[in-house]
């Protein structure tokens, strides 16, 4: 059960109405996000206006982003698993560059040796995982290791994107917007 009440669908308006109504009928995750954020629609609208362009390197981020959408999607998917956010795990924001087997492969125990990912992708995902579970123990050598694959601008973008994936995914998990069990229909 959501920890902040879900607004009645008929009471949605503006951006959250569009977000809700543009989601597929079975996309309960997006519909629940729209309903809970009806309490602060300006915030979610502005947040997503920042998030999606930077995740996908479009619009205002097109000429500024330094990491590929594929790499950011792999990082996002790993963070989704660590956060336990089913909403984030089920979303596919770069399906044109991350096939489904690689999207789910990012969660596999053999990810670090899987040939479907580049060494730079593995380094980025592993660093983001450390940010999510052990950030106090990231040391100079960890940043030096990232420099084998990324320049300073790319490292900053990686850290900022991973940080927002961690934060937003945990927000959604804490809000308990997810359907955690299949309800048994009444007789």
Helices and strands as residue ranges (DSSP letters): G 9-11, H 14-22, H 28-36, G 37-40, H 41-56, G 59-61, H 69-83, H 86-90, H 100-105, G 111-113, H 119-134, G 135-137, H 140-146, H 152-175
